[in-house]
């Protein structure tokens, strides 16, 4: 079985910043606020640009943490099996199809680490590659970097960057959320996809990933893994913080 070096230990198993605030736009003194935004270094989706593919993420049921990922027609493409109690298993196991009976196409680990450790394929297979999705900041979770190998091409560097912008599809009260991310090709600055959290619109629908390019299957899977990992890590961090607060700030078991 392929081995993965253990991440650096942290007392909080889902360690990261505990508060989420919109970023403050930065500009030169000679510029107006509309000329430059905090995302001026990447290209936003073009106005009116049609999405190439939309993947909707739903909770399996009110009694389960598992998630399903389906296309616009309602066909379930992926099933995400969440393992919180069993530390011997990946935190997220991504199956092809609509249940855990489908083959594992990816996995994510993130306990006791600020970074996420993603695997493309079945993690029990020695040939399945692992990549680190790293958070360069000590205090924030607004950016994550993921460099992956796409078969037949050079490595692709992906930036998962928090967004509050209308141009990315973030609207209304959802602008206050810290779980809306744009996924950018760092070599070209092109926005490949945007993850939009559903917020309070529905308890069942978690959110959706809007792809603005026809991504290779491997790149799509890496992006789905990254988004699911970020969402589940944030959910556990919030639950962990709430539990610690009600237990005199004791460290939760996860």
RODO-2510 file (C-alpha; in nm, 4 decimals, decimal comma):
residues 254
     n   res          X          Y          Z
     1     x     0,0000     0,0000     0,0000
     2     x     0,1264     0,3460    -0,0814
     3     x     0,2355     0,5306     0,2294
     4     x     0,1886     0,8949     0,3009
     5     x     0,4146     1,0886     0,5339
     6     x     0,2155     1,1924     0,8422
     7     x     0,1257     1,5610     0,8522
     8     x     0,2631     1,7921     1,1177
     9     x     0,0651     1,7540     1,4423
    10     x    -0,1740     2,0217     1,5574
    11     x    -0,3911     2,0188     1,8695
    12     x    -0,6913     2,1054     1,6520
    13     x    -0,7559     1,8215     1,4041
    14     x    -0,9103     2,0643     1,1572
    15     x    -0,6756     2,3529     1,2383
    16     x    -0,7345     2,6839     1,0616
    17     x    -0,8632     3,0304     1,1228
    18     x    -1,1849     3,0401     1,3236
    19     x    -1,3293     3,3575     1,1764
    20     x    -1,4140     3,4292     0,8147
    21     x    -1,4267     3,7840     0,6859
    22     x    -1,4528     3,9217     0,3333
    23     x    -1,1191     4,0317     0,1935
    24     x    -1,0539     4,4020     0,1675
    25     x    -0,9851     4,5154    -0,1918
    26     x    -0,6406     4,6630    -0,2464
    27     x    -0,5585     4,9251    -0,5084
    28     x    -0,3029     5,1875    -0,5948
    29     x    -0,3704     5,5439    -0,4882
    30     x    -0,4299     5,6453    -0,8490
    31     x    -0,7019     5,3839    -0,9057
    32     x    -1,0700     5,3828    -0,8300
    33     x    -1,2309     5,0931    -0,6475
    34     x    -1,3841     4,9654    -0,9706
    35     x    -1,0523     4,9545    -1,1578
    36     x    -0,8826     4,6969    -0,9403
    37     x    -1,0155     4,4313    -0,7075
    38     x    -0,8482     4,1847    -0,4737
    39     x    -0,8679     3,9340    -0,7615
    40     x    -0,7001     4,1497    -1,0253
    41     x    -0,4280     3,8872    -1,0720
    42     x    -0,6693     3,6297    -1,2181
    43     x    -0,9274     3,6442    -1,4934
    44     x    -1,2918     3,6282    -1,3834
    45     x    -1,5467     3,4394    -1,5899
    46     x    -1,6384     3,6512    -1,8899
    47     x    -1,9722     3,8331    -1,8578
    48     x    -2,2356     3,6034    -2,0006
    49     x    -1,9917     3,3148    -2,0348
    50     x    -2,1839     2,9905    -2,0377
    51     x    -2,0858     2,7158    -1,7978
    52     x    -1,9640     2,3942    -1,9569
    53     x    -2,0776     2,1659    -1,6759
    54     x    -2,2521     2,2004    -1,3397
    55     x    -2,2157     1,9446    -1,0606
    56     x    -2,4678     1,9716    -0,7777
    57     x    -2,3723     1,8493    -0,4309
    58     x    -2,6427     1,7088    -0,2009
    59     x    -2,6481     1,5547     0,1441
    60     x    -2,7532     1,1912     0,1314
    61     x    -3,0009     1,2337     0,4161
    62     x    -3,0522     1,4232     0,7405
    63     x    -2,9006     1,1251     0,9258
    64     x    -2,5847     1,0951     0,7162
    65     x    -2,2793     1,3100     0,6475
    66     x    -2,2267     1,1440     0,3088
    67     x    -2,2715     1,3543    -0,0041
    68     x    -2,3735     1,2855    -0,3616
    69     x    -2,2484     1,4781    -0,6639
    70     x    -2,4719     1,4836    -0,9700
    71     x    -2,4917     1,6561    -1,3057
    72     x    -2,7651     1,8890    -1,4339
    73     x    -2,9796     1,5934    -1,5455
    74     x    -2,9862     1,4510    -1,1943
    75     x    -2,7514     1,1619    -1,2668
    76     x    -2,5266     1,0937    -0,9684
    77     x    -2,1634     1,0944    -1,0809
    78     x    -1,9847     1,0609    -0,7479
    79     x    -2,0672     0,9397    -0,3977
    80     x    -1,8601     1,0858    -0,1119
    81     x    -1,8284     0,8549     0,1884
    82     x    -1,7326     1,0581     0,4990
    83     x    -1,5393     0,8769     0,7731
    84     x    -1,5127     1,0830     1,0893
    85     x    -1,4957     0,8207     1,3644
    86     x    -1,2522     0,5780     1,1992
    87     x    -0,9118     0,7454     1,1814
    88     x    -0,7684     0,4518     0,9860
    89     x    -0,9810     0,5501     0,6848
    90     x    -0,9536     0,8599     0,4647
    91     x    -1,1756     1,1450     0,5789
    92     x    -1,3391     1,1443     0,2349
    93     x    -1,3593     0,8440     0,0008
    94     x    -1,4944     0,9367    -0,3417
    95     x    -1,6734     0,6604    -0,5298
    96     x    -1,7877     0,6565    -0,8905
    97     x    -2,1645     0,6142    -0,9108
    98     x    -2,4410     0,6575    -0,6577
    99     x    -2,3200     0,4471    -0,3636
   100     x    -2,0160     0,3046    -0,1865
   101     x    -2,0425    -0,0043    -0,4068
   102     x    -1,8821     0,1912    -0,6911
   103     x    -1,5036     0,1935    -0,7405
   104     x    -1,3045     0,4445    -0,5362
   105     x    -1,1763     0,7195    -0,7661
   106     x    -1,0234     0,9476    -0,5034
   107     x    -0,9691     1,0163    -0,1345
   108     x    -0,8849     1,3026     0,0999
   109     x    -0,7134     1,3180     0,4400
   110     x    -0,6929     1,6307     0,6527
   111     x    -0,6890     1,5422     1,0237
   112     x    -0,4314     1,7280     1,2337
   113     x    -0,3126     1,9339     0,9392
   114     x    -0,3740     2,2721     0,7838
   115     x    -0,3250     2,1105     0,4438
   116     x    -0,5313     1,8464     0,2673
   117     x    -0,3764     1,5289     0,1268
   118     x    -0,5569     1,4131    -0,1859
   119     x    -0,5328     1,0856    -0,3752
   120     x    -0,6444     1,0232    -0,7317
   121     x    -0,7703     0,6668    -0,7551
   122     x    -0,7959     0,3996    -0,4892
   123     x    -0,5594     0,4880    -0,2009
   124     x    -0,4973     0,1171    -0,1373
   125     x    -0,3237     0,0893    -0,4755
   126     x     0,0500     0,1731    -0,4675
   127     x     0,0276     0,3406    -0,8095
   128     x    -0,2371     0,5927    -0,7016
   129     x    -0,0752     0,9387    -0,6758
   130     x    -0,1048     1,1552    -0,3645
   131     x    -0,0764     1,5339    -0,3787
   132     x    -0,0771     1,8000    -0,1059
   133     x    -0,3330     2,0801    -0,1209
   134     x    -0,1453     2,3357     0,0845
   135     x    -0,2534     2,6429     0,2761
   136     x     0,0365     2,8938     0,2737
   137     x    -0,1058     3,1079     0,5530
   138     x    -0,0838     3,0447     0,9251
   139     x    -0,3958     3,2445     1,0055
   140     x    -0,6267     3,2250     0,7019
   141     x    -0,7987     2,9667     0,4832
   142     x    -0,8652     3,1947     0,1877
   143     x    -0,6201     3,0227    -0,0490
   144     x    -0,5082     2,6667    -0,1160
   145     x    -0,2593     2,5487    -0,3775
   146     x    -0,2737     2,2113    -0,5513
   147     x    -0,0238     2,0954    -0,8140
   148     x    -0,1295     1,7812    -1,0027
   149     x    -0,0146     1,5721    -1,2946
   150     x    -0,2533     1,5396    -1,5865
   151     x    -0,1762     1,2347    -1,8065
   152     x    -0,0097     1,3335    -2,1315
   153     x     0,0565     1,6915    -2,0245
   154     x     0,2640     1,9001    -1,7858
   155     x     0,1707     1,9484    -1,4228
   156     x    -0,1233     2,1780    -1,3578
   157     x    -0,1152     2,4218    -1,0660
   158     x    -0,4596     2,4924    -0,9231
   159     x    -0,5455     2,7778    -0,6888
   160     x    -0,8559     2,7444    -0,4714
   161     x    -0,9308     3,1030    -0,3703
   162     x    -1,2188     3,2256    -0,1590
   163     x    -1,4520     3,4635    -0,3410
   164     x    -1,7334     3,6981    -0,2427
   165     x    -1,7806     3,8469    -0,5894
   166     x    -2,1021     3,8716    -0,7884
   167     x    -1,9128     3,8014    -1,1121
   168     x    -1,8421     3,4539    -0,9729
   169     x    -2,2097     3,3968    -0,8985
   170     x    -2,2030     3,4830    -0,5274
   171     x    -2,5234     3,6676    -0,4384
   172     x    -2,7267     3,7891    -0,1411
   173     x    -2,6453     3,6684     0,2074
   174     x    -2,4173     3,4055     0,0564
   175     x    -2,1559     3,6801     0,0154
   176     x    -2,0945     3,6430     0,3891
   177     x    -2,0003     3,2775     0,3494
   178     x    -1,6402     3,1657     0,3642
   179     x    -1,7048     2,8572     0,1521
   180     x    -1,7360     3,0056    -0,1972
   181     x    -1,4203     2,9275    -0,3958
   182     x    -1,2966     2,9977    -0,7455
   183     x    -1,0534     2,7442    -0,8912
   184     x    -0,7886     2,9045    -1,1095
   185     x    -0,5177     2,7667    -1,3380
   186     x    -0,2176     2,9454    -1,1898
   187     x    -0,0151     2,9237    -1,5121
   188     x    -0,2752     3,1008    -1,7274
   189     x    -0,4876     3,2858    -1,4714
   190     x    -0,7977     3,1270    -1,6240
   191     x    -1,0917     3,0517    -1,3973
   192     x    -1,1645     2,6821    -1,4455
   193     x    -1,4528     2,6492    -1,2030
   194     x    -1,6339     2,8136    -0,9124
   195     x    -1,7790     2,6418    -0,6085
   196     x    -2,0892     2,8162    -0,4732
   197     x    -2,2212     2,7189    -0,1322
   198     x    -2,5987     2,6894    -0,1139
   199     x    -2,6217     2,8350     0,2362
   200     x    -2,9714     2,8539     0,3817
   201     x    -3,1522     2,8047     0,0523
   202     x    -3,1955     2,4325     0,1190
   203     x    -3,0878     2,1930     0,3935
   204     x    -3,0395     1,9144     0,1396
   205     x    -2,8387     2,0890    -0,1289
   206     x    -2,4843     2,1656    -0,0152
   207     x    -2,3770     2,3682    -0,3179
   208     x    -2,2627     2,3373    -0,6767
   209     x    -1,9426     2,3386    -0,8807
   210     x    -1,9745     2,5412    -1,2007
   211     x    -1,7100     2,4501    -1,4600
   212     x    -1,6249     2,7158    -1,7200
   213     x    -1,3972     2,4883    -1,9216
   214     x    -1,4238     2,1313    -2,0428
   215     x    -1,1823     1,9864    -1,7891
   216     x    -1,0094     1,6526    -1,8332
   217     x    -1,1628     1,3781    -1,6213
   218     x    -0,8593     1,3685    -1,3912
   219     x    -0,8656     1,7450    -1,3355
   220     x    -1,2394     1,7371    -1,2651
   221     x    -1,1866     1,4663    -1,0038
   222     x    -0,9041     1,6621    -0,8369
   223     x    -1,1282     1,9698    -0,8218
   224     x    -1,4233     1,7741    -0,6814
   225     x    -1,1945     1,6186    -0,4181
   226     x    -1,0568     1,9595    -0,3234
   227     x    -1,4020     2,1146    -0,2875
   228     x    -1,5438     1,8236    -0,0862
   229     x    -1,2369     1,8220     0,1359
   230     x    -1,2635     2,1951     0,2075
   231     x    -1,6361     2,1699     0,2833
   232     x    -1,6055     1,8699     0,5144
   233     x    -1,3013     2,0138     0,6909
   234     x    -1,4924     2,3381     0,7542
   235     x    -1,7992     2,1494     0,8804
   236     x    -1,5940     1,9464     1,1276
   237     x    -1,3987     2,2528     1,2382
   238     x    -1,7233     2,4354     1,3173
   239     x    -1,8628     2,1348     1,5046
   240     x    -1,5327     2,0932     1,6867
   241     x    -1,5295     2,4566     1,7968
   242     x    -1,8896     2,4375     1,9173
   243     x    -1,8173     2,1180     2,1099
   244     x    -1,5062     2,2629     2,2703
   245     x    -1,7006     2,5714     2,3767
   246     x    -1,9585     2,3640     2,5595
   247     x    -1,6910     2,1555     2,7309
   248     x    -1,4792     2,4325     2,8810
   249     x    -1,2679     2,4523     2,5662
   250     x    -1,1531     2,0926     2,5938
   251     x    -0,9918     1,9441     2,2838
   252     x    -1,2425     1,7389     2,0864
   253     x    -1,1499     1,3787     1,9935
   254     x    -1,1113     1,4614     1,6248
***
